[in-house]
Amino acid sequence: MARPMLLLTTALLLSPTLQASQIQRQLGEFDLKLGTSASRSMAQGLISPSPAGAFHGGLDLSHASGWYVGQYAPSLGLSAASTLRLDSYLGYKRRFDGSLGLEAGLIHYSQPNLAGNDSYALYGGVSVFGSRFGGAWRDNPDNRTGTLFANLGELPLLGIDLTFKVAHHQLGTPFVVGDGSEVQAFNDWSLQLSRPWLGIDLDLIYSSSDLQGGGCAAYAGINAYCQSMVTFKAQRSFF
């Protein structure tokens, strides 16, 4: 499956008539999307294809029954400083009524030109009465990670959206800190409060981990920073 998908992605990227970042076509009961950006995030946004490089693109094919399959190339390896990377996924997503929805699937991260760099992630999510919950397990030899996600929706009376994420990381090789101690595993988490205001999306985010001092040199987790950090963001969409 990888070669046909890759050829189709390459044709899409090199097409001189492409004017938009995504093209969508209805093929009977199937919905096909081609684009220079990832077509979906999975398990309520808990799992996403890898960040994009200079040359990237992919496709996503979904069926009316809820099954979907896709492949995204965050890097096509066209430059001397990059290598080919492919993220392939298979999943099922279905909303049964206005109060219940679920999703589960598998994503495979690979670098076909490099041996021993493949990893996998199992993911699942559920939506219940406006609240969303998700979980994922990524089997990466360097850092095996289990993540839980909860979005409680808009809190009554406050009008604030609450999101919480926590992860446990198990390092494949213990990291030796300067004082001789080792870091074999660590946890990190984030808490986000969100609220729209005059067309602007306001986010207040607190993030932290249980690593301190020199141990932060081993940090590679779900947050941008190892130690406690409070971040405020204001974002407005003009289109």
C-alpha positions as CSV (number, residue, x, y, z in Angstrom):
1,M,0.0,0.0,0.0
2,A,2.9,2.4,0.7
3,R,4.2,2.7,-2.8
4,P,0.9,3.6,-4.6
5,M,0.1,6.1,-1.8
6,L,3.5,7.6,-2.0
7,L,3.4,8.0,-5.8
8,L,-0.1,9.6,-5.5
9,T,1.2,12.0,-2.9
10,T,4.3,12.9,-5.0
11,A,2.0,13.6,-8.0
12,L,-0.1,15.9,-5.9
13,L,2.8,17.9,-4.7
14,L,4.4,18.3,-8.1
15,S,1.1,19.2,-9.9
16,P,1.3,22.8,-11.2
17,T,-2.5,23.2,-11.1
18,L,-2.8,22.7,-7.3
19,Q,-4.2,26.0,-5.9
20,A,-5.3,24.9,-2.4
21,S,-3.7,23.0,0.4
22,Q,-6.4,20.2,0.1
23,I,-8.5,18.6,-2.6
24,Q,-11.6,16.6,-1.7
25,R,-13.5,14.2,-3.9
26,Q,-16.5,12.0,-3.3
27,L,-16.2,8.5,-4.8
28,G,-19.5,6.7,-4.1
29,E,-19.5,5.9,-0.4
30,F,-15.8,6.9,-0.1
31,D,-14.5,10.4,0.7
32,L,-11.0,11.0,-0.6
33,K,-8.8,13.9,0.5
34,L,-5.4,14.9,-1.0
35,G,-3.4,17.7,0.5
36,T,-0.1,19.2,1.4
37,S,-1.2,19.1,5.1
38,A,-2.4,16.3,7.3
39,S,-6.1,15.6,6.7
40,R,-7.0,14.5,10.2
41,S,-5.9,14.3,13.8
42,M,-6.9,11.2,15.7
43,A,-8.5,10.4,19.1
44,Q,-9.7,13.9,19.7
45,G,-6.4,15.4,18.6
46,L,-4.4,13.3,21.0
47,I,-2.4,11.6,18.1
48,S,-1.4,13.5,15.0
49,P,0.9,12.8,12.0
50,S,4.5,14.1,12.5
51,P,5.4,17.8,12.0
52,A,5.9,18.7,8.3
53,G,9.3,19.3,6.6
54,A,10.0,21.2,3.4
55,F,8.3,18.8,1.1
56,H,5.2,17.0,2.4
57,G,1.7,15.8,1.6
58,G,-0.7,12.9,2.0
59,L,-4.1,11.3,1.4
60,D,-7.0,10.2,3.5
61,L,-9.7,7.8,2.4
62,S,-12.8,7.3,4.6
63,H,-16.0,5.2,4.2
64,A,-19.5,6.0,5.2
65,S,-19.4,3.1,7.7
66,G,-16.8,5.0,9.7
67,W,-13.6,3.1,8.6
68,Y,-10.7,5.2,7.3
69,V,-7.2,4.7,6.1
70,G,-4.5,7.2,5.1
71,Q,-0.9,8.0,4.7
72,Y,1.0,11.3,5.3
73,A,4.6,12.0,4.3
74,P,6.0,14.7,6.7
75,S,9.2,14.6,4.6
76,L,9.7,13.2,1.1
77,G,13.5,13.2,1.5
78,L,14.1,15.3,-1.6
79,S,16.9,17.4,0.0
80,A,20.3,16.1,1.0
81,A,19.6,17.0,4.7
82,S,16.3,15.1,4.9
83,T,15.1,11.5,4.7
84,L,11.8,9.9,3.6
85,R,9.3,9.6,6.4
86,L,5.8,8.0,6.2
87,D,3.0,8.0,8.7
88,S,0.4,5.3,7.8
89,Y,-2.8,4.8,9.7
90,L,-6.0,2.7,9.9
91,G,-8.9,3.5,12.1
92,Y,-12.6,3.6,12.8
93,K,-14.6,6.7,13.8
94,R,-18.4,6.9,14.3
95,R,-20.9,9.2,15.9
96,F,-24.0,7.3,16.8
97,D,-26.2,10.2,17.9
98,G,-25.8,13.7,19.3
99,S,-24.4,12.5,22.6
100,L,-22.1,9.6,21.8
101,G,-19.1,9.0,19.5
102,L,-16.0,6.8,19.4
103,E,-12.8,6.3,17.6
104,A,-10.0,3.7,17.7
105,G,-7.0,2.9,15.4
106,L,-3.3,2.4,14.7
107,I,-0.7,4.7,13.3
108,H,2.7,3.5,12.0
109,Y,5.6,5.9,11.9
110,S,8.4,4.8,9.5
111,Q,11.5,5.9,7.7
112,P,11.9,3.3,4.9
113,N,15.5,4.3,4.1
114,L,16.6,3.8,7.7
115,A,16.5,0.4,9.5
116,G,15.2,0.1,13.0
117,N,13.4,3.5,13.1
118,D,9.8,2.3,12.9
119,S,7.4,2.9,15.8
120,Y,3.6,2.4,16.4
121,A,0.8,4.1,18.3
122,L,-2.5,2.6,19.4
123,Y,-5.2,5.2,20.1
124,G,-8.8,5.5,21.1
125,G,-11.3,8.2,22.1
126,V,-14.9,8.6,23.1
127,S,-17.3,11.6,23.2
128,V,-20.1,11.7,25.7
129,F,-22.5,14.6,26.2
130,G,-20.0,17.2,25.0
131,S,-17.0,15.8,27.0
132,R,-14.2,14.1,25.1
133,F,-11.7,11.5,26.5
134,G,-8.8,9.8,24.7
135,G,-5.9,7.5,25.3
136,A,-2.8,6.4,23.3
137,W,0.2,4.2,23.7
138,R,3.3,4.8,21.4
139,D,5.9,2.1,21.1
140,N,9.1,3.9,20.3
141,P,12.3,2.1,21.4
142,D,13.7,5.5,22.6
143,N,10.7,6.6,24.5
144,R,7.6,4.5,25.1
145,T,4.8,6.8,26.0
146,G,1.3,6.4,27.4
147,T,-1.0,9.4,27.3
148,L,-4.5,10.2,28.7
149,F,-6.5,13.2,27.5
150,A,-9.8,14.7,28.9
151,N,-11.8,17.7,27.6
152,L,-14.7,18.4,29.9
153,G,-16.3,20.9,27.6
154,E,-17.7,24.2,28.8
155,L,-18.0,24.3,32.5
156,P,-21.4,25.4,33.8
157,L,-21.8,29.1,34.7
158,L,-18.1,29.9,33.9
159,G,-18.2,29.5,30.1
160,I,-14.7,28.1,30.2
161,D,-13.5,25.0,28.4
162,L,-11.3,22.7,30.5
163,T,-8.7,20.3,29.0
164,F,-6.3,18.1,30.8
165,K,-3.5,15.8,29.5
166,V,-1.1,13.5,31.4
167,A,1.6,11.2,30.0
168,H,4.1,8.6,31.3
169,H,7.4,8.2,29.4
170,Q,9.7,5.1,29.7
171,L,13.1,5.7,28.3
172,G,14.7,2.9,26.3
173,T,18.2,3.8,27.6
174,P,18.5,5.5,31.0
175,F,19.8,9.1,30.8
176,V,22.8,9.8,33.0
177,V,22.6,13.2,34.7
178,G,25.7,15.3,35.5
179,D,25.7,14.2,39.2
180,G,25.8,10.5,38.2
181,S,22.1,9.8,38.8
182,E,19.9,8.2,36.1
183,V,16.5,9.1,34.6
184,Q,14.7,6.0,33.5
185,A,11.1,7.3,33.4
186,F,9.2,10.5,34.0
187,N,5.7,12.0,33.9
188,D,4.4,15.3,32.5
189,W,1.0,17.0,32.3
190,S,-0.8,20.1,31.1
191,L,-4.0,21.9,32.1
192,Q,-5.7,24.3,29.6
193,L,-8.5,26.8,30.2
194,S,-10.1,28.2,27.0
195,R,-12.7,30.8,26.3
196,P,-13.8,32.8,23.2
197,W,-13.9,36.6,23.6
198,L,-15.0,39.1,20.9
199,G,-14.0,36.6,18.2
200,I,-10.6,35.8,19.8
201,D,-9.7,32.4,21.3
202,L,-8.1,32.9,24.7
203,D,-6.0,30.0,26.2
204,L,-4.4,29.8,29.6
205,I,-2.1,26.8,29.9
206,Y,-0.2,25.4,32.8
207,S,2.3,22.6,32.1
208,S,4.9,20.8,34.1
209,S,6.8,17.5,34.7
210,D,8.3,15.6,37.6
211,L,11.9,16.2,36.3
212,Q,13.9,18.9,38.1
213,G,17.3,20.6,37.6
214,G,19.8,18.6,35.6
215,G,17.2,15.9,35.0
216,C,15.4,18.2,32.5
217,A,18.2,17.4,30.0
218,A,16.4,14.1,29.5
219,Y,13.1,15.7,28.8
220,A,11.3,15.1,25.5
221,G,7.6,15.0,26.3
222,I,4.1,16.5,25.5
223,N,5.0,20.0,26.7
224,A,7.4,22.6,25.2
225,Y,9.2,23.0,28.6
226,C,10.3,20.6,31.3
227,Q,9.6,22.7,34.4
228,S,6.5,24.5,35.4
229,M,5.3,27.0,32.9
230,V,2.2,29.2,32.5
231,T,1.4,30.3,28.9
232,F,-1.2,32.7,27.7
233,K,-2.3,32.7,24.0
234,A,-4.7,34.8,22.1
235,Q,-5.6,33.8,18.6
236,R,-8.0,35.2,16.0
237,S,-9.0,33.6,12.7
238,F,-9.5,36.1,9.8
239,F,-10.6,33.6,7.2
